[in-house]
Amino acid sequence: MSNAPVNSGRRRFLTLSTAVVGGVGAAAVAVPFLKSWNPSAKAKAAGAPVEVDISKIEDGQLIRVIWQGKPVWVVRRGEQTLEELNGIGDKLRDPESQEPQQPEYITGAYRSIKPEIFIAVGLCTHLGCSPTYLPDSFGEQVQGVTSGFFCPCHGSKFDMAGRVFQSVPAPLNLVVPPYVYLDDNRVLVGADEGNA
């Protein structure tokens, strides 16, 4: 047993230093562990909403984005296209979109929130091929219809609102995903008004 005096300042310093080093070590282990609970970037991208800038899309132009691993089309429709959509109901299988291929807030012949912007999942409802956009030559497919979507796999045809024509293999209109306008120039695909 030693009779040397106890240096309480040194003891406090060592105790405090040990606590600090232990706390830093615990944080170094905890941070990666807690981060592992979050979904990966790939998982977030697979189901996360996708923001689309529509400010530079011209009439008749289609842009593609990926949402949930699927192609989504965003098309700006001109005045002539909108007028044409109202006059072809007799050629369509489901002109009023009675089948639930779109959110409840998407109604009417245009199947969109704003008539000039059409948003749809770019997969045929027959067997999932991706139809081709024919902005000027769709009249070769359906007489009297200027533009639309033609599926080269089995010949299904859709108008500029994604409504399927009669006598083709596709049984349903194209799917319209949930979406919400963030402002006049941005759309969030994959989110409804309540969860945007």
MONORHU-V541671 format. One record per residue. N is the residue number from 1. SS is DSSP state (hx for helix, st for strand, lp for the rest). D_LAST is the distance of its C-alpha to the last C-alpha in Angstrom with 1 decimal. Layout:
# MONORHU-V541671
n->[N & N]
ss->[SS & SS]
d_last->[D_LAST & D_LAST]
This chain:
# MONORHU-V541671
n->[1 & 2 & 3 & 4 & 5 & 6 & 7 & 8 & 9 & 10 & 11 & 12 & 13 & 14 & 15 & 16 & 17 & 18 & 19 & 20 & 21 & 22 & 23 & 24 & 25 & 26 & 27 & 28 & 29 & 30 & 31 & 32 & 33 & 34 & 35 & 36 & 37 & 38 & 39 & 40 & 41 & 42 & 43 & 44 & 45 & 46 & 47 & 48 & 49 & 50 & 51 & 52 & 53 & 54 & 55 & 56 & 57 & 58 & 59 & 60 & 61 & 62 & 63 & 64 & 65 & 66 & 67 & 68 & 69 & 70 & 71 & 72 & 73 & 74 & 75 & 76 & 77 & 78 & 79 & 80 & 81 & 82 & 83 & 84 & 85 & 86 & 87 & 88 & 89 & 90 & 91 & 92 & 93 & 94 & 95 & 96 & 97 & 98 & 99 & 100 & 101 & 102 & 103 & 104 & 105 & 106 & 107 & 108 & 109 & 110 & 111 & 112 & 113 & 114 & 115 & 116 & 117 & 118 & 119 & 120 & 121 & 122 & 123 & 124 & 125 & 126 & 127 & 128 & 129 & 130 & 131 & 132 & 133 & 134 & 135 & 136 & 137 & 138 & 139 & 140 & 141 & 142 & 143 & 144 & 145 & 146 & 147 & 148 & 149 & 150 & 151 & 152 & 153 & 154 & 155 & 156 & 157 & 158 & 159 & 160 & 161 & 162 & 163 & 164 & 165 & 166 & 167 & 168 & 169 & 170 & 171 & 172 & 173 & 174 & 175 & 176 & 177 & 178 & 179 & 180 & 181 & 182 & 183 & 184 & 185 & 186 & 187 & 188 & 189 & 190 & 191 & 192 & 193 & 194 & 195 & 196]
ss->[lp & lp & lp & lp & lp & lp & lp & hx & hx & hx & hx & hx & hx & hx & hx & hx & hx & hx & hx & hx & hx & hx & hx & hx & hx & hx & hx & hx & hx & hx & hx & hx & hx & hx & hx & lp & lp & lp & lp & lp & hx & hx & hx & hx & hx & hx & hx & lp & lp & st & st & st & st & lp & lp & lp & lp & lp & lp & lp & lp & st & st & st & st & st & st & lp & lp & st & st & st & st & st & st & st & lp & lp & hx & hx & hx & hx & hx & hx & hx & hx & lp & lp & hx & hx & hx & st & lp & lp & lp & lp & lp & lp & lp & lp & lp & lp & lp & lp & lp & lp & lp & lp & lp & lp & lp & lp & lp & lp & lp & lp & st & st & st & st & st & lp & lp & lp & lp & lp & lp & lp & lp & lp & lp & st & st & st & lp & lp & lp & hx & hx & hx & lp & lp & lp & lp & lp & lp & lp & st & st & st & lp & lp & lp & lp & lp & lp & st & st & lp & lp & lp & lp & lp & st & st & lp & lp & lp & lp & lp & lp & lp & lp & lp & lp & lp & lp & lp & st & st & st & st & st & lp & lp & st & st & st & st & lp & lp & lp & hx & hx & hx & lp]
d_last->[71.5 & 71.0 & 72.0 & 69.8 & 67.8 & 64.0 & 61.8 & 59.0 & 57.2 & 57.1 & 56.0 & 53.1 & 52.0 & 52.1 & 50.2 & 47.5 & 47.4 & 47.1 & 44.3 & 42.3 & 42.9 & 42.0 & 38.7 & 37.8 & 38.7 & 36.6 & 33.5 & 34.3 & 34.2 & 31.3 & 28.7 & 28.9 & 29.1 & 25.9 & 24.1 & 25.3 & 23.2 & 19.9 & 19.1 & 20.7 & 19.1 & 20.2 & 18.5 & 15.2 & 15.6 & 16.7 & 13.6 & 10.8 & 8.5 & 10.7 & 10.5 & 13.4 & 15.6 & 17.3 & 19.5 & 22.6 & 22.6 & 25.8 & 26.9 & 27.6 & 25.8 & 23.7 & 21.7 & 20.7 & 17.9 & 17.8 & 15.0 & 16.3 & 19.7 & 19.9 & 20.4 & 18.0 & 19.6 & 18.4 & 21.4 & 22.4 & 24.8 & 27.7 & 29.4 & 32.1 & 29.6 & 27.9 & 31.4 & 32.4 & 29.6 & 31.0 & 34.5 & 34.3 & 33.3 & 36.7 & 36.3 & 33.0 & 32.8 & 29.7 & 29.4 & 27.3 & 24.9 & 26.0 & 25.2 & 21.6 & 20.6 & 17.4 & 14.7 & 16.4 & 14.9 & 16.5 & 20.1 & 23.3 & 25.3 & 22.8 & 20.1 & 17.4 & 15.3 & 17.5 & 20.9 & 21.6 & 18.7 & 19.0 & 16.8 & 18.3 & 19.1 & 22.4 & 24.5 & 27.3 & 27.2 & 30.8 & 31.0 & 28.0 & 29.6 & 27.7 & 29.1 & 30.4 & 29.1 & 32.2 & 31.4 & 35.1 & 37.1 & 35.5 & 38.5 & 40.6 & 38.5 & 38.2 & 40.6 & 39.3 & 35.7 & 35.1 & 32.0 & 30.0 & 29.4 & 32.4 & 32.3 & 35.4 & 35.6 & 36.9 & 36.6 & 33.6 & 32.5 & 29.3 & 28.9 & 26.3 & 23.9 & 24.4 & 26.8 & 29.7 & 33.2 & 36.0 & 38.5 & 36.4 & 35.6 & 31.8 & 31.3 & 27.7 & 25.5 & 23.1 & 19.8 & 16.8 & 13.7 & 10.4 & 8.6 & 7.1 & 9.1 & 8.2 & 12.0 & 15.2 & 15.4 & 12.2 & 10.2 & 7.5 & 9.5 & 8.8 & 5.4 & 6.0 & 5.6 & 6.0 & 3.8 & 0.0]
